[in-house]
Amino acid sequence: MDSIAWEFGPILFGGSVALMLSGIVAVQCIIFFKLYPDEARIKTAMVAGVWALDLAQSSFILSSLFHFFIVHFGDATALGYIPWSIALTILLTAMQTCVVHLFYVHKIYRSSGTCWWITIPIAFFACLRLLAAILATAYMFHFGAWEPFLEAPYPRARLSPFTSFLFTAGLSLSAGTDAIITACLCYYLRKIRKLSSSSVMKCVFDTLTLYTLENGLLTCLTTVAALVFWLVLPRTMLALSLHFVIGKLYPNSLLVLLNTRKELREMHSGDQGIHFGPSDHLANYYTDFPHRAPLTTTSREPLLTLAPVYGYRPTFKMHHPPVEIKVQRTVVQRGSAEISEASFDLRRPYRPPRSLREDSFFRWPALP
């Protein structure tokens, strides 16, 4: 009984946690579509695609639980075979991981000022992780058992060392890519923060840094735990149970970052002014917050015109209606004295009175 519980328990626990996180993904997607109905099509399509992959993975997890706990109830030998649903969950997890990694690569590319030598290696590692998962899924369909993926030689598998390395390589690449992305994002966020002298903007960047650390460390540590279980306890289902959970953490990390933009914009709207020095790193910021233009330059002098700053072009034009003032003089003769009165008319252009011109001489006769 203890051996059956130890073997079947991780699958049940991991599947239950994964399905719970799948519900959170659904809620996050609904919030995204409600908060940003006019979002760019590419981001809307990305969120819809991630949601579809998550739903497909959840259905395959349910199918695998049905296979182990209904079809082969109490049969411990069934754990040695790989059902088709388990193989597809491995592939869908890798696809979701690749989409999220490429999204963060794009963020790093914009924050670094189009620095290709940083973003290209990260994108290469993300695609290499997907390739390892595709090969692992193909071998899982081919062999249909876990034995060829273990370290011991398998009679039917001539590529036993290579197949056993696929899972290790995939999890290692995933954890390493998470660590690199988290470090790069935190570095550029802290670098942009130093350019701001506004306390509100510093709070915004601190919040973004905290979100980045939480999301990156959570996915990275979970992947490292799955890798450790795969290397130390390869004949148990602990690594597979954590792999179910990993497939739900990546969509949640992406959606949390997208849905917190509204909160950060509300924090930004309370700022009375932003004082930034010129830098290419601010192009990413003003793309995410296009509703405010910088009010001052490095010398903190007010900008008199709404010229494009840091790639931002205002979508509105300020209308200045012309105001014309006319001063009409009425002279009332009273003996030898003159009393000048002024009346204002806003319909005609302003013309200064003769007594106020530069070539005039002020002469005020005494009243009788």
C-alpha positions in Angstrom: 0.0 0.0 0.0 2.8 2.4 0.8 4.5 1.8 -2.5 1.3 2.4 -4.5 0.6 5.6 -2.5 4.2 6.8 -3.1 3.9 6.1 -6.8 0.4 7.2 -7.6 0.2 10.0 -5.0 2.5 12.5 -6.8 0.5 12.2 -10.0 -2.8 12.9 -8.2 -1.3 15.8 -6.2 0.4 17.4 -9.2 -2.6 17.1 -11.4 -4.9 18.6 -8.8 -2.6 21.6 -8.3 -2.2 22.0 -12.1 -6.0 22.1 -12.6 -6.4 24.7 -9.8 -3.7 26.9 -11.5 -5.5 26.4 -14.8 -8.6 28.0 -13.2 -6.5 31.0 -12.2 -5.2 31.2 -15.8 -8.8 31.4 -17.0 -9.6 34.2 -14.6 -6.5 36.1 -15.6 -7.5 35.8 -19.3 -11.0 37.1 -18.6 -9.6 40.0 -16.6 -7.2 40.8 -19.5 -9.9 40.9 -22.1 -12.1 43.1 -19.8 -9.3 45.6 -18.8 -7.8 45.9 -22.3 -10.5 45.6 -25.0 -8.5 47.8 -27.3 -5.2 46.0 -26.8 -2.9 45.4 -29.8 -3.9 42.4 -31.9 -0.6 40.6 -31.4 -0.9 40.6 -27.6 -4.6 39.6 -27.8 -3.7 36.7 -30.1 -0.8 35.7 -27.7 -3.1 35.6 -24.7 -5.8 33.7 -26.6 -3.2 31.2 -27.8 -1.7 30.7 -24.3 -5.2 30.2 -23.0 -6.0 27.6 -25.7 -2.7 25.7 -24.9 -3.5 25.8 -21.2 -7.0 24.3 -21.8 -5.6 21.6 -24.0 -2.9 20.7 -21.4 -5.6 20.6 -18.7 -7.7 18.2 -20.8 -4.6 15.9 -21.3 -3.9 16.0 -17.6 -7.4 14.8 -16.9 -7.0 12.1 -19.5 -3.8 10.9 -17.9 -5.5 10.8 -14.4 -8.4 8.8 -15.9 -5.9 6.4 -17.4 -4.0 5.8 -14.1 -6.9 5.9 -11.6 -9.8 4.5 -13.6 -8.6 2.3 -16.5 -5.6 0.9 -14.6 -6.9 1.2 -11.0 -4.5 -0.4 -8.6 -2.2 -1.6 -11.3 1.3 -0.4 -10.3 2.8 -1.7 -13.5 0.9 0.9 -15.5 3.2 3.6 -14.2 6.0 2.1 -16.3 4.2 2.9 -19.6 3.6 6.4 -21.1 0.1 7.1 -22.3 -0.3 9.5 -25.2 -1.8 12.2 -23.0 1.4 12.4 -20.8 3.5 12.8 -23.9 1.4 15.7 -25.2 1.5 17.5 -21.8 5.3 17.5 -22.1 5.0 19.1 -25.6 2.4 21.7 -24.6 4.4 22.7 -21.5 7.4 23.4 -23.7 5.3 25.4 -26.1 3.9 27.6 -23.4 7.4 28.0 -21.9 8.7 29.1 -25.3 5.9 31.7 -25.9 6.5 33.3 -22.4 10.3 33.3 -22.9 10.0 35.0 -26.3 7.7 37.6 -24.8 10.3 38.4 -22.2 13.0 38.4 -24.8 11.1 41.1 -26.6 10.8 43.2 -23.4 14.6 42.9 -22.9 15.2 43.9 -26.5 13.2 47.1 -26.1 14.6 47.9 -22.7 18.2 47.4 -23.8 17.9 49.7 -26.7 17.7 47.0 -29.4 20.7 45.1 -28.1 20.9 42.0 -30.3 23.9 40.4 -28.6 21.8 39.9 -25.4 18.4 38.9 -26.9 19.6 36.5 -29.6 21.3 34.0 -27.2 18.2 34.0 -24.9 15.9 33.4 -27.8 18.2 30.6 -29.0 18.1 28.9 -25.6 14.3 29.1 -25.5 14.0 27.6 -29.0 16.5 24.9 -28.1 14.4 24.0 -25.0 11.4 23.6 -27.3 13.4 21.4 -29.7 14.4 19.1 -26.8 10.8 18.7 -25.8 9.7 17.9 -29.3 12.4 15.2 -29.6 11.4 13.8 -26.1 7.8 13.7 -27.1 8.6 11.9 -30.4 10.6 9.3 -28.4 7.9 8.9 -25.9 5.4 8.0 -28.7 7.9 5.7 -30.2 8.9 3.7 -27.1 5.8 4.1 -25.0 7.7 3.4 -21.8 9.9 5.3 -19.3 12.7 2.7 -19.3 14.6 4.1 -22.4 14.7 7.6 -20.7 16.5 6.2 -17.6 20.3 5.9 -17.2 20.3 2.1 -17.4 20.7 0.7 -20.9 17.5 -0.5 -22.5 17.4 -3.4 -25.0 15.0 -1.7 -27.5 16.7 1.7 -27.4 20.1 2.1 -29.1 20.0 5.8 -28.2 19.4 5.3 -24.5 22.0 7.8 -23.3 20.7 10.4 -25.7 17.0 9.9 -24.7 17.9 10.1 -21.0 19.6 13.4 -21.7 16.6 15.0 -23.4 14.7 15.6 -20.2 17.8 16.8 -18.4 18.7 19.2 -21.2 15.1 20.5 -21.5 14.7 21.3 -17.8 18.2 22.7 -17.5 17.6 25.0 -20.5 14.3 26.2 -19.0 15.8 27.0 -15.6 18.8 28.7 -17.1 16.7 30.8 -19.4 14.5 31.9 -16.5 17.5 33.0 -14.5 19.0 35.0 -17.4 15.7 36.7 -18.2 15.1 37.6 -14.6 18.6 39.0 -14.2 18.4 41.1 -17.4 15.0 42.5 -16.6 15.9 43.5 -13.1 19.1 45.1 -14.3 17.4 47.3 -16.9 14.6 48.2 -14.6 17.1 49.4 -12.0 19.0 51.2 -14.7 15.9 53.1 -15.8 15.0 53.8 -12.2 18.2 55.7 -11.7 17.2 58.1 -14.5 14.1 59.2 -12.6 13.9 61.8 -9.8 10.2 61.2 -9.2 9.2 59.3 -6.1 6.1 57.9 -7.8 8.1 56.6 -10.7 10.6 55.0 -8.4 7.7 53.2 -6.7 6.4 52.0 -10.1 9.8 50.6 -11.1 10.2 49.0 -7.6 6.9 47.2 -8.1 7.9 46.0 -11.6 11.2 44.7 -10.2 9.3 42.9 -7.4 6.9 41.2 -9.9 9.8 40.2 -12.1 11.7 38.6 -9.3 8.7 36.8 -8.0 7.6 35.4 -11.3 11.2 34.5 -12.4 12.2 32.9 -9.2 9.0 30.9 -8.9 9.3 29.3 -12.3 13.0 28.8 -12.0 12.9 27.2 -8.6 10.1 24.9 -9.6 12.0 23.8 -12.7 15.1 23.2 -10.7 13.1 21.0 -8.2 11.7 19.0 -11.1 15.3 18.6 -12.5 16.6 17.4 -9.1 13.8 14.8 -8.7 14.5 13.6 -12.2 18.2 13.1 -11.5 17.9 11.8 -8.0 14.6 9.8 -8.1 14.1 9.0 -11.8 11.8 6.0 -11.1 9.2 8.0 -9.2 6.5 10.4 -10.5 7.7 13.4 -8.5 9.4 15.1 -11.5 6.2 14.5 -13.7 4.0 16.0 -11.0 6.1 19.1 -10.9 6.1 19.2 -14.7 2.3 19.5 -14.6 2.6 22.5 -12.3 5.3 24.2 -14.4 3.0 24.2 -17.4 0.6 26.4 -15.4 3.1 28.7 -13.8 4.4 30.2 -17.0 1.0 31.4 -18.3 0.2 32.9 -14.9 3.5 34.8 -14.8 2.8 36.3 -18.2 -0.8 37.3 -17.4 0.1 38.8 -14.1 2.6 41.1 -15.8 0.1 42.1 -18.4 -2.8 42.7 -16.0 -0.8 44.8 -13.6 -0.2 47.5 -16.2 -3.5 49.3 -15.3 -2.5 49.5 -11.7 0.9 50.9 -12.6 -0.7 53.4 -14.9 -3.0 54.6 -12.0 0.1 54.9 -9.8 1.8 56.9 -12.6 -1.2 59.2 -13.1 -0.8 60.6 -9.6 2.7 62.0 -10.4 3.0 65.7 -10.9 6.0 65.6 -13.1 8.7 63.3 -14.4 12.3 64.3 -14.7 14.2 62.0 -16.9 17.5 62.4 -18.7 17.6 61.4 -22.3 18.1 57.7 -22.8 17.0 55.0 -25.3 15.8 52.8 -22.4 12.7 55.0 -21.9 11.2 54.0 -25.3 9.9 50.9 -23.7 8.4 52.8 -20.8 6.6 55.4 -22.9 5.2 52.6 -25.1 3.6 51.0 -22.1 2.5 54.4 -20.7 1.5 56.5 -23.7 -0.9 58.8 -21.9 1.7 61.0 -20.3 4.6 63.0 -21.8 7.6 64.1 -19.9 7.1 67.6 -18.4 10.7 68.6 -18.0 14.1 68.0 -19.4 17.4 67.3 -17.6 17.6 71.0 -16.6 14.0 70.8 -15.3 12.9 73.6 -17.6 9.3 73.4 -18.8 8.7 72.2 -22.3 6.9 74.8 -24.3 5.9 72.6 -27.2 4.7 69.0 -27.4 7.5 67.8 -29.5 8.0 64.0 -29.8 10.2 62.8 -26.9 11.8 59.4 -26.6 9.7 58.0 -29.5 6.4 59.2 -28.0 4.1 61.3 -30.2 1.0 62.8 -28.6 -2.3 61.8 -30.2 -3.9 65.2 -29.5 -3.3 68.8 -30.5 -3.8 71.6 -28.1 -6.1 74.2 -29.4 -5.4 77.8 -28.6 -8.3 80.1 -29.6 -7.2 83.6 -30.7 -8.2 86.4 -28.3 -8.4 89.9 -29.7 -8.9 92.9 -27.6 -9.9 96.4 -28.8 -9.6 99.5 -26.7 -11.9 102.3 -27.6 -11.3 105.8 -26.2 -14.1 108.2 -25.4 -13.2 111.8 -24.8 -15.5 114.0 -22.9 -14.8 117.8 -23.2 -15.3 119.6 -19.9 -13.8 123.1 -20.2 -10.2 122.7 -21.1 -9.9 119.3 -19.5 -10.2 115.8 -21.1 -11.3 112.7 -19.3 -10.2 109.4 -21.0 -12.3 106.4 -20.5 -11.6 102.9 -21.9 -14.1 100.3 -23.0 -13.1 96.8 -24.1 -14.5 94.9 -27.1 -13.4 91.3 -27.7 -14.5 91.2 -31.3 -11.9 93.3 -33.0 -8.0 93.3 -32.8 -6.4 95.2 -30.0 -4.9 98.6 -30.7 -3.3 100.5 -27.9 -4.6 104.0 -27.3 -2.6 106.9 -28.6 -1.6 108.1 -25.1 0.1 104.7 -24.4 2.2 104.5 -27.5 6.0 104.8 -27.4 6.1 108.1 -29.4 3.5 109.8 -27.3 4.1 112.3 -24.5 1.9 112.0 -21.4 0.2 115.3 -20.8 -2.4 115.4 -18.2 -4.1 118.9 -17.9 -5.3 119.8 -14.4 -8.9 119.6 -13.7 -10.8 122.9 -13.2 
